[in-house]
């Protein structure tokens, strides 16, 4: 992939990802107005259980397909690609159908024991119907990433999002659900419908693509199951363990808050505010990073296959630098304007306060997204998953130890410890395998200074600006601060490079 094509494709994917994040935030805002903070808490808990089954059905498959198809194309064995993908399809379908049947049969038990609400069982059952579609789409996503056609996945994701939101609004308008459980059921049914449509669109795109990229006469591939075992199995096992721990953590939070002294409704509301509202806002800007980060997997995997160590170090360094600069800016932005974000998306001061409190985590959170993708491209997925599993295990233990005594404040502290712990381990591993060197001045102090400067100046410039529309207010604040940050970061960064160059020439 050429540099120009990489950035063009990354920019287009970013636009689609931004659209998905914006519509998802709008969707959550709509849901929160329909079912309240308590309903959002239940909605999040249902999805926590469902995401465990999604992890078992899909984890590691996309990466395995990407790596195996990339290796086949790099070595000139394009005639085996059809066979590779077909075998992965069979594997995905078998696993996902078995897990969907298991979810259908155990829905009553899971809803009663883990959610404490047996009436939520239909929500789990209807979500189970979407598992085979999700699993197959994950397989095709890996293929599209390997052949530089990630836009096909982006288009199907966008259609899925539009249909899911449209169907949810229609169900609420047509049936006007009277309880939180029935409202959640309507949202889950819309989600499953969206996944089915996404699969149909992806399948059509895949059929066209496979004819374009492979010979008509294919050859049987060998070692696909071995490749799945080497790449996907460690990811699946560790991701499943981590997902199980995350699900346990999410289920424990409301229960531990009740032991702290909150009622059932209050505990669900606190959980919904943090995980259902504040955290989606915190992750919202990362859509600008995730698209480029996903494109790094085949790019750095190819350089690794060809033993281009300098290229691996260069790509890793630029990616880490971009992630830290981006994270520093949004950390400063959230600390200064978090209240505006909470009002704009959820009409909630509490959600905005949580966002401001969690803002210092943003640089490490966004950095971890990029580092994880780099490690996957460097065949370090097992270590990456090992760190994630350890992090999740520690979080569950800390939730059990502290939440019942200190409430939600202790959970915020746990999030800080967890993020620092995980990002530190992942970054250390990346530095070791890619020979990456971190400059404190260039990678940390420079973007931090520019972020504080840009956000501080934007607050001074906009202090007398009164806008009744909260979304417009957030947009103006972000664009103003972003422009100031870009000018200062690029300008000062260029000056620093000139100073370094001059110093080196003087020494010579």
N, C-alpha and C positions, 0 to 999 in steps of 0.2 A: 504494500500500500504506500503510494507516494505521500509526501508531507502535505501537499495541496489537497489531495483526495481525503487524507485523514482528517484535516481540519474542516473541510467542507462537509464531510459525512458527520463529523462530530457536532458541527454547528446545527445541521438539520435535525439530528437526533436530540440535541439539546432543546430545540424549539418544540419538538413533539413531547419530550419529557417535561418541559415547562408547562405545556398545555395540560398534560396529564396531572401534574401536581396542582395546578391552579384549579382545574375542574374537581379534583379530589378534595381540595380544601373547601371549595364551594359546596360539594356534596356533603361533606361532614358538617359544614355550617348549617345546611338545610336539615340534615338529620338531627342535629343538636336542638334546633328550634322545634322540631316535631316531637322528639322524645325526651329532651332535657338531658342534663348531666348524668342522671341515674340510668337512663336508657342507653346513653353512650357507653357507660360502664359495662352494661350487660352485653351490648353489641361487641365491645372490645374483648370481653371474656369468651364469647362464642367463637370469635375469630381466632383467639389464642388456641383453643382446642383444635379448630379446623387447620390452623397453620402447622400443627404437629403432623397431621396426615399429609398436608401438602409437601412438607419437608421429606417425609418418607417416600412420596411418589415422584419427586422431581429433583431433589438435591444431588448435585454432582453430575447430572445427566448432560446439562447444557455444556458444562466445562469439558466433559469427556468427548462429546461430539465435536466441539470446536477443536480440541487438541488433535483428535484422530483425523478429522477431515483436513486440518491445516498441515499435518505431517504428510498425509497422502498427496496433497497438491504440491507441497514443497519438494517432494521426492519424485514428482512426475508420475504418480500412480493414480491419476484421476479416474481411471476405469473402475477402481474399487470403491469409489465414494458412494455410489448407489447402494451397494451391499452393506457398507458400514452403517449408513443411516437407516436402512431397512431393518437391520438387526437391532439397532437401538430403539426403533419404533416398537418392535415386538417386545423387547424388554420392558419399555415404558408402559405399554398397554397392559401387559400381564400384571405388573406390580400395582399399577393404579387401580385396576378393576378389583383386585383382591383387597386392597386397602379400603376402597369405597364400600364394598360389601361388609367389611368389618365395621366401618363407621355406621352404616345403616343398622346393623344388628345391635350395636352397643350404644346407640344414641340415647335411649332412655336411661341407661345406667350412668353415662357420662353427664347428662343434663342434671340428673338427680343428685349424684354424689359430688361432682366437681363444680357445677354451676349453682347448685342449691335451688334449682328451678326446673322441675320435670317438664313444664310446659314449653321449654326451649328445645326439646328433642326434635321436633319437626324442622327447626332451623338447621341442625346438624345433618339431618337426613338429606335435605334438599341441597345443601352444599356438597354432599358426597357425590351427587350426580355430576358435578363439574370436575371432579378429580381426573378422570381419563382425558378430558379435553385439555386441562392444564398441563398434564404430563406430556402429551403429544406436542403441545405448543412449545414446551421447554426444549424438547428434542429439536424441533425445527429452528428455535432461536439459536441453538448452538451451531447448526448448519449455516444459517444466514450470517452469523458473526464470522465464521471461517471463510466465507466467500465474499466478504465485504458487502453484504446486502442487508445490513441491520435495519434499514428503513422499512423493509417488508414487515419485520416484527413491530416496528414503531407504529405503522399504519394499523395493523390489526389490534394493537393495544389501545390506540385512540378510538377505534370503532367500538371496542369492548367497553371502554369507559363511557362513551356517549350513550350507548344502548343501555348500560347498567343504570346510569343516572336517569335517562328518559323513562325506563321501565319502572324504576322506583317512584318517580313523581307520578306516573300514571296509576300505579297500584295504590298510592296514598290518596290520590284524587278519586279513583273509582270505588275503592273498598273502605276508605276512611277507617283504618284499624283503630280500635278503641283501647287496646292494651299495649304495653311495651313489647310483650312477646310476639303479638301479631304484627306489630310494626317491624320488628327485627326479621320476622319470617318474610315479609314483603321485600325487604332489602336483600335478604339472602337469595330469594327466588330471582330477583333482578340480576344479581351477581352471577348466578349459574347460567342464566340466559345469555349474558354478555360473554361468558367463557365459551359457550357453544358457537356463537357467531365468530369470535376471535379465531377459534380453531378452523372454521370453514374458510375464512379469508386467508389464513396462514397456509392452509393446505393448497389452495389454488396458486398462491405465490410460489410455494415450494415446487409444485409440479412444473411450472414454467422455468424456474431457476435450474432445476436438476437437468432438464433437457439442454439448457444453455451451457452448463459448466462441465458436463460429463459426456463421454462418447455414448453413442446409441448402444453399442455392445459393451456391456459391463462385465467385470470379472468378480468372482467371489473373493471377498476379503478374508483374511485370516487374523486371528488374534484380537477380534473385537471384544469378546467376553473377557479376555485377559486385560485389554485396555480399560474396559469398564471396571474390572476388579481393581486395577491399579489406580485409576483416577477417580471414578465415581464412588466406589465402595467406601474408601476412607472418608470422602466428603459426606456420603449418606449416613454412615454410622455416627460420625462425630456431629454432623448437623442434626441428626435425629436426637442424639443425646442432649445437644444444646437446646434444641427446640422443646424437648421434654422438660428440661430445666426452666426454660423461659415460660412455658405454659404453667408449670408448677409455681413459678414466681408470680405470674399474673393472677393465678387463682388464690395464692396465699395473701396477696396484698389486701384485698377487701376483708378477708377473714382476720388477718392480724390487726387491721385497723379497728375491727369490732372488739377485739380483745383489749385494744388501747382505750376503748370507751365510746367509740362512734357507733351509731345505729346502722342497720343494713343499708338504708337509703343513703345516709351520709357517707358511708364508706365507698359505696359504688360511685357516688358523685365525685368524691375526691380522686378516686382512681380514674374516672372518666375525664376529669379536668386535666390530669397530668398526661395519661397515656392516650386518651382519645382526642385531646385538643392541643395541649402545649407541645407534645413531642412531634406531631405532624407538622406544626409550624416550624419547629426547630430543624426538621429534615427537609422542609420545602425547598430552600435554595440549593440543596445538594443535587437537584435535577441538572444543574449546569455542569456538575462534575461526573455524575454516574455514567452519562453517555460516553464521554471521552475515556473514562476509566474502563468501561467494557470493551472499547476498541483497543485498549492497550494489551489485552490478553493475547489475541492472535499475533499482534505486532511484536511483543517482547518474546513470545513463544518461538516465533520464527527466528529472531536473532539468537535465541538460546540454541535452537536446533543447529544453526550455522556457526556456533561458537564465537559470536561477535561480542566479546566481553566489554569492549569500550562502548559499543552501541547500547548494551544493556545498562551500563552505569549511567550513560547520558540520558536515556529515556527515563530511568528511575529518578534521577536527580531533578529533571524538569517537571515530572509529574508531582513529586513531593513538594517542590517549591510552589507550584501552582495551587495545590491543595491547601497548604499552609496560608498563603496569601489570601485565598478566597475565604478560608475559615476565619482568619483574623478580622477581615472586613465585616463579615456578618455577625461575629461575636460582638464587635463594637456597636453595630447597628441595632442588634436586639437589646443590648443593655441600655441604649439611648431611647429607642422607640418601641420597646416591647409592648407597652400599654396600648399603643395605636394598633399594633397587629392583633392583639386580643380583642379589641373592640371591632376591628374591621371584619375579622373572620367569624367570631363567635359572639360578639356583643358581650364579652365577659372580661371584666377587669382581672379576675382571678387567673384566667388562662394567660393573660399578658404578664402578670406578675411571675408566674412559673417560668415563662419564656425568658424573662430578664434574669431570673436566678440561675437558669441553666445555660445562659449565653456563654460563659467561659469554657464550656465543654465543646463548643462548636468547632474550633480548629482541630482538636484531636479526633472528634467524631468524623469530620469530613476527610481528614488525613487517613483514618482507618479504612474508609471506603476505597480510596485509591491504593493504599498499600496492600489490602487484601487481594485486589485484582492483579496487581503486579506479582504477588507471591504465587497466585494461581498460574499465571503465565510462565513462571520460573519452576514449575513442578514442585512447589512448596505448599500445595494445598493441605497436606496432612498437618504440617506445622501450624498453618493458619487456623485450621479447625481445632487443633489441640489447644491453642491459646483461647479461642472463643469458648470452647467447652469449659476450660478451667475458670474463665471469667464468669460464666453463667453459674457454675457450681458455687463459687464464692458468693455471688449475689444472693442465691437462694439461702445459703447459710446465714448471711448477714441479715436478710429479711426476717428469718426466724428468730434471730438473736436480738434484734433491736426495734423492729417496727411496733411490737406490742407494748414497748416501754416508752418510746419517744415519738411515735406517730409518723406522719408524712415527712416531717423535717429530716428524720433519720434516713428515709428512702432517698431523698435528694442527695444526702451525703454519700450514700451507697452508690448512686449513679456517678458521682464525681470520682470516687475511688475506682470503680469498675472501668470507666472510660480511660483514665490515666494508665491503669494496669494493662489493659488490652492493647492500647495503642503503643505503649512502650515496648512490649514484647514483639509485636508485629514489626515495628520499625527497626528494632535491633536485628531481627532476622533478615529483613530486607537489606540492611546495610552490610550484613555479613556475606550474603549470597550474590549481591550485585556490585559490591565494592563501592557503594554509595557513601559519600562524605557530606555531612551536614555542617553548613556554615552558620554559626549562631547569629552573626550580623546579617547575612544575606537572606537566610531562610526564616528567621524568627524576629529579630529586633527591627529590621527594616519594614516588613509588612505591618507589624504591631504599631510602630510609630505612625506610619501613613494612615492606618485605619483609625486610630484615635484622632489624628489631625483632621481627617476628612469628615468624620462624624461630628466632631466638635464644631468645625466650621459650618457644617450644614445646619446644626442646631441654632447657631447664631444667625444664619441667613434666613431661617424659616421661623424664628421665634414669634414674629408678629403675624404669621400667615395663619388665618382661620379658615378651615375648610369643613363643611358639614358632612361631606361624603368621606367616610373613613378609608375606603379603598383608594380613592384618589389621593388622600393624605399620605397613606403608606407608599403609594407609587411615587409621589413627588419626593418624599423623604429618601427613598431608596435610590432613585435616579440621581438626585443631587449629590448624595453622599458617595454613590458609586462613581460618578464622573470625577469628583474631587480626589477620590482614592486612586483611580486609574492614572490621572495626570501626575499626582505626587509620587506614586509608586514607580511608574515607568520613568519619570524624570529623575528622581533621586537614584533609582537603580542604575540608570545609564551613567549618572555622574560617578557613582561608586565604582562601576566597571572601568571608567576612564582613569580614575585615581589609581586603581590596582594595576592597570596596564602601564601607566606612567611610572609607577614604583618599580615594576619588573624591568622596564627598559633602563631605568636609572641604575638598578643593581647590575645589569649586564654591562 
